[in-house]
Amino acid sequence: MPPEELLNVVWPSFSGMLLQYWGRNAIKFHSEYLGVVPLMLASFSLLLMEKRRLAWFFVFLAAYGVLFALGGHTPFYRIPYTLLPLIKLTRAPGMIFILVSFSTAVLAGFGTQALLRREARVGVGRAVAWVGVLLAAALLAVAGAWKGLMLSFAFPDRVAYVDANYPTFTFDTFRAALLSLALLGLIYARRAPRLAGTPWAVVAGLLALLDLWSVERRQIAFTDRATTIFAADGVVKAVADDPELFRVLPAAPRAGYMADNYLMIHRLRSVLGYQGMELHRYDELLGGKNSWLGGQGNLFNQNIWRLLAVKYVVTEQPVNHPALAMVGDGPALSYDGSHVYVYRYQGHAPYAMVVAEALKAPDQQVVPTLIDARFDPRRLLLVPEDSPVGVSSLTALPDTVSLTVQATEVRPGAYRFQLETPAPAPGYLFVSENYYPAWQARVDGQPASVVRAQMSLLAVPLTQGARVVELEFKSSSYALGRVITLTTLVLLLGATAYGRVRDRREEGRG
């Protein structure tokens, strides 16, 4: 997080919000705004003497979160990156700012409790200082004094965003000043008998809620219902009746299918789409991360199409290719209103098929072999060198196994495949599904291994006579984590209940 964006904790539009963002990051869809009212209340937290040590802890936690969030903008990041295990593997250090928000909320609670217990004069000076600073900032904003600071940080191509955002920033400075005046008045008013104790705390809470809502509402965009905006478009209607398992290759950048998950919403497997946790080997299979953006990579290699069970291709322009047959009489209307063309790939391979043999090969040689037009993925699987199955060398390529495989059950995280006839010889069931250690297999009811094949995909070894293969995604790590989480929650609830019972007993004795 750029250091200048720390000002967003008080004035949320300092660096611009959403489409008016002019800061140094490429994109920004969130806000660091902590709220003027919560920050003012937090500044009184150290007045609560019985919680003073705990308050200092949260002050430290907030400071740590800020320094960590700044990342490479300060040398501090070297300390946690050197001392704390696995920190080097994390990304987006700014996400730790949630600790700053959490600490501010706790300190605001302490500050509220302190104000409720103290005389009216306690804290007034601090509140007046807040009001003075925020009013001065608002007057400077009207005079245009903040714009020079903004321009000193903005990239040349974002100067226009500074100009467009400045009126919003000026409004925010006055909004902050008015909120501080309201809280100052509330602090004075707490001497009144009718506005003491719980009523005062409720009003303070409502003021904080109004403060935060007035900013957060800008992040909320109301649209039509999902059934309307994600309704089946022409592409979905063109392929949805196909009963087979297949993938769609979206080759229409302007239509949006390549960068979103619209097709997956309709239970259509897509070669591309958005995934925040991309599988590295799948990227390598396609030629490298985002290599297809510039028309490079392996996205249009027909061997890759066969491996990924591509059956339909979506393009922006008509295509004249012997392997592609147009679906329908003309263009289809996409969900975003553009016209696209849907083609059926004539050489498509099944989602699951029996392959006779597997050959061990180093990963760096697998992709070049797979994309070679002379290689037939229906005849041979390439598995890692350390795979428990496969041979180290071959004198001749095995023949294609002419055995139909039917998917008799398909549900999220599970498949059930049945061979047309029992396997005539030992081999492998290749499935065009990304390999992951959590996949578990059973062959004719007996546990079987799942191996990585064709760089990123998976296969299940078959014995002679095998007929039914079941695959299930079942993570033991997730199951263990769930048990640990639930156990921890039970212990925390038990400890909280025990503490309250003990406190009541001590109060009763006193």
VMD Tcl script that draws the C-alpha trace (Angstrom):
set ca {
  {0.00 0.00 0.00}
  {1.49 3.39 -0.95}
  {2.14 5.48 2.22}
  {0.07 8.45 1.01}
  {-3.01 6.23 0.97}
  {-2.93 6.10 4.78}
  {-4.84 9.39 4.56}
  {-7.76 7.31 3.30}
  {-8.38 6.14 6.87}
  {-9.80 9.61 7.59}
  {-10.69 10.90 4.11}
  {-11.68 7.84 2.04}
  {-11.56 9.63 -1.30}
  {-8.07 11.09 -0.88}
  {-6.63 8.69 -3.49}
  {-9.96 8.35 -5.27}
  {-12.46 5.53 -5.05}
  {-13.26 2.93 -7.70}
  {-13.30 4.63 -11.14}
  {-11.72 7.83 -9.76}
  {-8.69 6.10 -8.23}
  {-5.48 7.94 -9.13}
  {-3.05 6.14 -6.80}
  {0.07 4.16 -7.58}
  {-1.51 0.70 -7.54}
  {-2.78 -0.79 -10.80}
  {-6.36 -1.23 -9.49}
  {-8.20 -0.66 -6.25}
  {-11.67 -1.87 -5.34}
  {-11.51 -1.48 -1.56}
  {-11.16 1.33 0.96}
  {-8.95 1.74 4.03}
  {-11.50 4.05 5.63}
  {-11.71 3.42 9.38}
  {-14.24 6.12 10.22}
  {-13.80 9.51 11.86}
  {-16.06 8.60 14.78}
  {-14.34 5.24 15.51}
  {-10.91 6.87 15.27}
  {-11.92 9.66 17.64}
  {-13.37 7.16 20.10}
  {-10.24 5.02 19.81}
  {-8.10 8.00 20.80}
  {-9.73 7.85 24.27}
  {-8.98 4.14 24.77}
  {-5.93 4.64 27.00}
  {-8.13 6.49 29.52}
  {-9.74 3.16 30.46}
  {-7.22 2.23 33.13}
  {-8.28 -1.40 33.70}
  {-7.82 -2.11 29.97}
  {-4.76 0.05 29.46}
  {-2.30 -2.82 28.89}
  {-4.67 -4.50 26.45}
  {-5.23 -1.17 24.71}
  {-1.46 -0.79 24.22}
  {-1.40 -4.26 22.68}
  {-3.98 -3.23 20.08}
  {-2.09 0.00 19.45}
  {0.97 -2.14 18.72}
  {-1.08 -4.52 16.55}
  {-2.45 -1.60 14.53}
  {1.03 -0.13 14.09}
  {2.39 -3.52 13.01}
  {-0.45 -3.92 10.52}
  {0.20 -0.48 9.03}
  {3.94 -1.07 8.65}
  {3.40 -4.51 7.14}
  {0.72 -3.22 4.76}
  {3.14 -0.62 3.41}
  {5.25 -3.48 2.04}
  {8.36 -2.43 0.16}
  {7.69 1.28 0.74}
  {9.50 0.94 4.09}
  {12.39 -1.31 5.23}
  {10.20 -2.74 8.02}
  {8.91 -5.57 5.84}
  {12.37 -7.19 5.94}
  {11.88 -8.04 9.64}
  {8.74 -10.25 9.34}
  {9.89 -11.58 5.97}
  {13.12 -12.76 7.61}
  {11.83 -13.97 10.97}
  {8.34 -15.34 10.32}
  {8.01 -18.69 8.49}
  {6.26 -18.81 5.10}
  {5.69 -15.04 4.99}
  {7.73 -14.92 1.79}
  {5.06 -17.05 0.12}
  {2.25 -14.56 0.77}
  {1.02 -11.94 -1.67}
  {-0.70 -8.55 -1.37}
  {0.67 -7.45 2.03}
  {-1.99 -4.74 2.14}
  {-4.57 -7.39 3.10}
  {-3.15 -7.34 6.64}
  {-4.87 -3.96 7.03}
  {-7.84 -5.87 8.42}
  {-5.83 -6.09 11.67}
  {-5.70 -2.30 11.72}
  {-9.47 -2.14 11.27}
  {-10.03 -4.75 13.97}
  {-7.70 -2.98 16.40}
  {-9.43 0.33 15.75}
  {-12.83 -1.23 16.48}
  {-11.58 -2.68 19.79}
  {-9.92 0.58 20.80}
  {-13.08 2.50 19.89}
  {-14.99 0.23 22.27}
  {-12.48 0.93 25.03}
  {-12.71 4.65 24.30}
  {-16.50 4.59 24.48}
  {-16.34 2.78 27.82}
  {-13.80 5.30 29.11}
  {-16.00 8.25 28.13}
  {-18.98 6.66 29.86}
  {-17.04 6.34 33.12}
  {-15.29 9.71 33.21}
  {-16.40 13.24 34.00}
  {-17.61 15.36 31.08}
  {-14.46 17.47 30.98}
  {-12.25 14.41 30.38}
  {-11.65 13.95 26.66}
  {-13.13 17.27 25.58}
  {-9.70 18.73 24.84}
  {-8.79 15.76 22.68}
  {-12.08 16.01 20.79}
  {-11.59 19.74 20.23}
  {-8.16 18.99 18.76}
  {-9.74 16.52 16.33}
  {-12.33 19.09 15.28}
  {-9.67 21.76 14.78}
  {-7.50 19.57 12.57}
  {-10.42 18.33 10.46}
  {-11.88 21.82 10.00}
  {-8.47 23.11 8.93}
  {-8.17 20.25 6.43}
  {-11.60 21.13 5.02}
  {-10.66 24.79 4.57}
  {-7.42 23.78 2.85}
  {-9.41 21.53 0.54}
  {-11.66 24.44 -0.47}
  {-8.55 26.49 -1.22}
  {-7.21 23.68 -3.43}
  {-4.16 23.14 -1.26}
  {-4.46 19.35 -1.28}
  {-4.35 19.04 -5.06}
  {-0.63 19.75 -5.28}
  {0.09 16.89 -2.87}
  {-2.09 14.55 -4.90}
  {-0.42 15.53 -8.18}
  {3.00 14.88 -6.67}
  {2.08 11.21 -6.25}
  {-0.13 10.63 -9.30}
  {1.31 9.13 -12.48}
  {1.09 11.45 -15.53}
  {-1.64 9.35 -17.13}
  {-3.80 9.67 -13.99}
  {-3.72 13.43 -13.52}
  {-7.23 13.69 -14.95}
  {-8.47 11.38 -12.18}
  {-7.12 13.81 -9.57}
  {-9.17 16.63 -11.09}
  {-12.29 14.46 -11.35}
  {-11.95 13.21 -7.78}
  {-11.13 16.50 -6.04}
  {-14.76 17.67 -5.52}
  {-15.54 14.33 -3.84}
  {-12.47 14.70 -1.63}
  {-13.52 18.24 -0.66}
  {-16.96 16.94 0.28}
  {-15.33 14.22 2.39}
  {-13.25 16.73 4.33}
  {-16.40 18.62 5.37}
  {-18.21 15.37 6.10}
  {-15.37 14.39 8.44}
  {-15.40 17.79 10.13}
  {-19.17 17.66 10.69}
  {-18.94 14.15 12.16}
  {-16.22 15.27 14.55}
  {-18.39 18.22 15.62}
  {-21.29 15.84 16.20}
  {-19.17 13.60 18.43}
  {-17.81 16.62 20.29}
  {-21.37 17.72 20.98}
  {-22.21 14.21 22.12}
  {-19.30 14.25 24.57}
  {-20.58 17.52 26.03}
  {-24.13 16.15 26.12}
  {-23.24 13.09 28.16}
  {-23.62 15.17 31.31}
  {-27.38 15.33 30.72}
  {-29.31 12.81 32.86}
  {-31.40 11.66 29.90}
  {-28.32 10.98 27.78}
  {-26.16 9.05 30.19}
  {-25.06 5.45 30.21}
  {-26.68 3.16 27.68}
  {-28.63 5.86 25.73}
  {-25.40 7.80 25.17}
  {-23.60 4.67 23.97}
  {-26.47 3.87 21.59}
  {-26.36 7.36 20.08}
  {-22.56 7.14 19.73}
  {-22.94 3.77 18.03}
  {-25.54 5.13 15.61}
  {-23.24 8.05 14.80}
  {-20.41 5.61 14.04}
  {-22.79 3.54 11.90}
  {-23.86 6.63 9.94}
  {-20.22 7.57 9.48}
  {-19.20 4.19 8.06}
  {-22.37 3.68 6.01}
  {-21.98 7.06 4.30}
  {-18.74 5.76 2.76}
  {-19.46 2.07 2.33}
  {-22.63 2.80 0.35}
  {-20.39 4.10 -2.44}
  {-18.93 0.60 -2.83}
  {-22.36 -1.00 -3.31}
  {-23.77 -1.22 -6.84}
  {-27.34 -2.44 -7.23}
  {-28.09 -4.42 -10.38}
  {-30.85 -6.59 -11.78}
  {-31.42 -10.00 -10.23}
  {-28.91 -12.74 -11.04}
  {-31.59 -14.64 -12.94}
  {-31.69 -11.68 -15.32}
  {-28.07 -10.64 -15.73}
  {-26.82 -14.25 -15.84}
  {-29.64 -15.64 -17.96}
  {-28.67 -18.15 -20.64}
  {-27.36 -16.35 -23.72}
  {-27.01 -17.56 -27.30}
  {-23.78 -19.48 -26.61}
  {-25.25 -21.36 -23.66}
  {-28.40 -22.20 -25.60}
  {-26.32 -23.46 -28.52}
  {-24.40 -26.05 -26.50}
  {-26.44 -26.70 -23.34}
  {-28.39 -29.65 -24.80}
  {-25.22 -31.63 -25.52}
  {-25.27 -34.54 -23.00}
  {-21.53 -35.26 -23.18}
  {-18.79 -33.94 -20.90}
  {-16.78 -31.31 -22.76}
  {-15.09 -27.94 -22.53}
  {-15.82 -24.72 -24.37}
  {-12.87 -22.72 -25.70}
  {-13.77 -19.01 -25.56}
  {-11.65 -17.29 -28.21}
  {-13.61 -14.03 -28.17}
  {-11.77 -11.52 -25.93}
  {-14.27 -8.69 -26.32}
  {-17.20 -10.93 -25.37}
  {-15.85 -11.46 -21.87}
  {-15.93 -15.27 -21.70}
  {-12.13 -15.51 -21.52}
  {-11.82 -13.54 -18.27}
  {-14.96 -14.43 -16.32}
  {-16.89 -17.49 -15.19}
  {-20.17 -16.89 -16.99}
  {-20.06 -20.27 -18.74}
  {-19.35 -22.08 -15.48}
  {-22.46 -20.53 -13.94}
  {-24.39 -22.61 -16.46}
  {-22.40 -25.77 -15.62}
  {-20.34 -25.50 -18.80}
  {-16.66 -26.31 -18.44}
  {-14.44 -23.61 -19.90}
  {-10.79 -23.75 -20.95}
  {-10.34 -20.21 -19.64}
  {-12.04 -17.98 -17.09}
  {-11.18 -16.28 -13.82}
  {-9.58 -18.20 -10.99}
  {-7.81 -16.43 -8.15}
  {-5.85 -19.59 -7.26}
  {-4.54 -20.71 -10.65}
  {-2.86 -24.09 -11.01}
  {0.68 -23.52 -12.22}
  {0.89 -26.71 -14.28}
  {-2.38 -25.92 -16.05}
  {-0.93 -22.54 -17.00}
  {2.18 -24.33 -18.27}
  {0.03 -26.72 -20.30}
  {-1.49 -23.70 -22.06}
  {1.97 -22.27 -22.73}
  {2.54 -20.19 -19.62}
  {0.50 -17.83 -17.47}
  {-1.58 -15.48 -19.65}
  {0.49 -16.38 -22.73}
  {-2.73 -16.62 -24.73}
  {-3.46 -12.90 -24.21}
  {-1.07 -12.00 -27.00}
  {-2.08 -14.86 -29.24}
  {0.90 -16.90 -28.12}
  {1.09 -20.13 -26.14}
  {-0.64 -23.43 -26.82}
  {-4.26 -22.35 -26.65}
  {-4.93 -23.12 -30.32}
  {-2.94 -26.35 -30.50}
  {-5.30 -29.17 -31.47}
  {-3.52 -31.71 -29.25}
  {-4.26 -29.41 -26.30}
  {-7.88 -29.25 -27.47}
  {-8.05 -33.04 -27.41}
  {-6.47 -33.26 -23.96}
  {-8.94 -30.72 -22.60}
  {-11.93 -32.32 -24.35}
  {-12.67 -29.11 -26.26}
  {-15.84 -29.62 -28.28}
  {-17.00 -26.05 -28.91}
  {-15.08 -22.92 -29.86}
  {-16.47 -19.38 -29.54}
  {-15.03 -16.69 -31.84}
  {-15.74 -13.05 -32.58}
  {-15.48 -13.42 -36.36}
  {-16.52 -16.17 -38.79}
  {-13.83 -18.84 -39.19}
  {-13.24 -21.05 -42.21}
  {-11.43 -24.15 -40.93}
  {-12.02 -27.79 -41.90}
  {-11.97 -28.90 -38.25}
  {-14.66 -26.41 -37.19}
  {-18.36 -26.63 -38.08}
  {-20.64 -23.71 -37.26}
  {-23.45 -24.36 -34.79}
  {-26.61 -22.69 -36.04}
  {-27.10 -20.47 -39.06}
  {-25.19 -17.42 -37.92}
  {-23.91 -15.41 -34.96}
  {-25.21 -15.91 -31.43}
  {-25.94 -13.08 -29.01}
  {-23.61 -13.16 -25.99}
  {-24.64 -12.18 -22.47}
  {-22.98 -8.77 -22.85}
  {-24.77 -7.95 -26.09}
  {-22.01 -8.73 -28.59}
  {-22.31 -11.12 -31.51}
  {-20.16 -14.26 -31.49}
  {-19.90 -17.45 -33.50}
  {-20.10 -20.96 -32.03}
  {-18.27 -23.81 -33.74}
  {-18.17 -27.54 -33.06}
  {-14.68 -29.02 -33.12}
  {-14.85 -32.06 -35.37}
  {-11.80 -33.77 -33.89}
  {-12.89 -33.55 -30.26}
  {-11.79 -36.25 -27.83}
  {-13.88 -37.69 -24.99}
  {-13.58 -36.33 -21.46}
  {-12.44 -39.76 -20.26}
  {-10.75 -42.49 -22.29}
  {-8.67 -45.62 -21.81}
  {-4.98 -45.34 -22.72}
  {-2.78 -48.41 -22.97}
  {0.53 -47.18 -21.57}
  {2.24 -44.41 -19.58}
  {5.79 -43.17 -20.10}
  {7.83 -41.40 -17.44}
  {9.24 -38.08 -18.64}
  {10.67 -34.90 -17.06}
  {8.17 -32.05 -16.86}
  {10.27 -29.76 -19.06}
  {9.89 -32.24 -21.93}
  {6.19 -33.01 -21.48}
  {4.55 -29.89 -22.93}
  {6.81 -29.73 -26.03}
  {5.94 -33.38 -26.68}
  {2.21 -32.89 -26.15}
  {1.95 -30.02 -28.63}
  {3.92 -31.86 -31.31}
  {1.52 -32.73 -34.14}
  {3.15 -36.17 -34.43}
  {2.15 -37.08 -30.85}
  {-1.19 -38.80 -30.33}
  {-2.42 -38.32 -26.71}
  {-4.90 -41.16 -27.20}
  {-2.07 -43.69 -27.43}
  {0.27 -42.68 -24.61}
  {0.24 -40.86 -21.28}
  {3.22 -38.85 -20.08}
  {3.67 -39.07 -16.30}
  {6.28 -37.54 -13.94}
  {9.63 -39.23 -13.47}
  {8.80 -40.04 -9.84}
  {5.37 -41.47 -10.68}
  {4.60 -44.88 -9.10}
  {3.34 -46.10 -12.47}
  {4.57 -46.01 -16.03}
  {7.62 -47.25 -17.91}
  {10.95 -45.52 -18.42}
  {11.29 -46.34 -22.11}
  {9.32 -47.65 -25.08}
  {10.38 -49.31 -28.29}
  {7.09 -48.54 -30.04}
  {3.92 -46.58 -29.39}
  {0.97 -48.71 -28.26}
  {-2.21 -48.78 -30.30}
  {-5.26 -46.71 -29.49}
  {-7.71 -48.49 -27.18}
  {-11.12 -48.57 -28.86}
  {-13.19 -48.68 -25.71}
  {-16.01 -46.24 -25.02}
  {-16.17 -44.72 -21.53}
  {-19.49 -43.39 -20.26}
  {-19.93 -40.93 -17.39}
  {-22.80 -42.44 -15.43}
  {-22.66 -39.92 -12.58}
  {-21.35 -36.36 -12.51}
  {-21.67 -34.07 -9.53}
  {-19.45 -31.38 -7.98}
  {-16.21 -33.04 -6.93}
  {-17.22 -36.54 -8.03}
  {-17.39 -38.69 -11.17}
  {-18.42 -42.24 -11.93}
  {-17.18 -43.70 -15.20}
  {-18.12 -47.05 -16.70}
  {-16.18 -48.79 -19.46}
  {-18.20 -50.23 -22.33}
  {-16.69 -53.65 -21.61}
  {-14.17 -54.79 -18.98}
  {-10.63 -53.60 -19.69}
  {-9.00 -56.22 -21.97}
  {-5.54 -55.49 -20.53}
  {-3.90 -53.33 -17.86}
  {-3.98 -49.64 -18.77}
  {-5.11 -46.25 -17.55}
  {-8.31 -44.25 -17.46}
  {-7.32 -40.75 -18.52}
  {-9.68 -38.02 -17.29}
  {-9.52 -34.44 -18.57}
  {-9.65 -33.09 -15.02}
  {-6.88 -31.17 -13.29}
  {-4.82 -33.29 -10.95}
  {-4.78 -32.44 -7.26}
  {-3.65 -34.60 -4.32}
  {-7.16 -34.54 -2.85}
  {-8.55 -36.69 -5.66}
  {-9.34 -40.22 -4.51}
  {-10.26 -43.14 -6.77}
  {-11.95 -46.52 -6.53}
  {-11.87 -49.12 -9.28}
  {-14.71 -51.64 -9.04}
  {-15.13 -50.62 -5.41}
  {-11.46 -51.04 -4.48}
  {-9.17 -48.08 -3.60}
  {-6.89 -47.08 -6.46}
  {-4.20 -44.46 -6.97}
  {-4.64 -41.20 -8.86}
  {-1.59 -40.03 -10.81}
  {-0.73 -36.82 -12.60}
  {-0.62 -37.24 -16.36}
  {-0.20 -35.06 -19.44}
  {1.41 -32.33 -17.30}
  {-1.64 -31.12 -15.37}
  {-4.39 -33.71 -15.80}
  {-5.05 -37.05 -14.11}
  {-5.25 -40.76 -14.73}
  {-6.24 -43.87 -12.78}
  {-4.35 -47.16 -13.30}
  {-6.61 -50.01 -14.44}
  {-6.12 -53.73 -14.02}
  {-7.33 -56.23 -16.56}
  {-11.08 -56.66 -16.24}
  {-11.67 -53.26 -14.60}
  {-15.08 -51.78 -15.43}
  {-16.17 -48.97 -13.07}
  {-14.00 -46.04 -11.89}
  {-15.18 -43.59 -9.24}
  {-13.41 -40.30 -8.52}
  {-14.06 -38.09 -5.51}
  {-12.40 -34.88 -4.41}
  {-11.90 -35.35 -0.68}
  {-9.29 -33.27 1.12}
  {-7.99 -34.71 4.39}
  {-6.33 -31.36 5.12}
  {-9.68 -29.60 4.88}
  {-11.32 -32.20 7.12}
  {-8.57 -31.81 9.73}
  {-8.76 -28.03 9.52}
  {-12.53 -28.12 10.01}
  {-12.15 -30.27 13.14}
  {-9.47 -27.95 14.54}
  {-11.58 -24.87 13.79}
  {-14.76 -26.24 15.35}
  {-12.86 -27.53 18.39}
  {-11.24 -24.13 18.86}
  {-14.61 -22.38 18.63}
  {-16.10 -24.73 21.24}
  {-13.14 -24.12 23.56}
  {-13.41 -20.35 23.12}
  {-17.14 -20.39 23.83}
  {-16.54 -22.60 26.85}
  {-13.78 -20.32 28.15}
  {-16.01 -17.27 27.66}
  {-18.91 -18.89 29.49}
  {-16.63 -20.04 32.31}
  {-15.19 -16.55 32.68}
  {-18.62 -14.96 32.95}
  {-19.80 -17.51 35.51}
  {-16.65 -16.97 37.57}
  {-17.05 -13.17 37.44}
  {-20.66 -13.42 38.63}
  {-19.65 -15.67 41.51}
  {-16.95 -13.23 42.58}
  {-19.40 -10.34 42.37}
  {-21.87 -12.32 44.49}
  {-19.23 -12.97 47.13}
  {-18.22 -9.34 47.13}
}
mol new
graphics top color blue
foreach p $ca { graphics top sphere $p radius 0.5 }
foreach p [lrange $ca 0 end-1] q [lrange $ca 1 end] { graphics top cylinder $p $q radius 0.2 }
display resetview
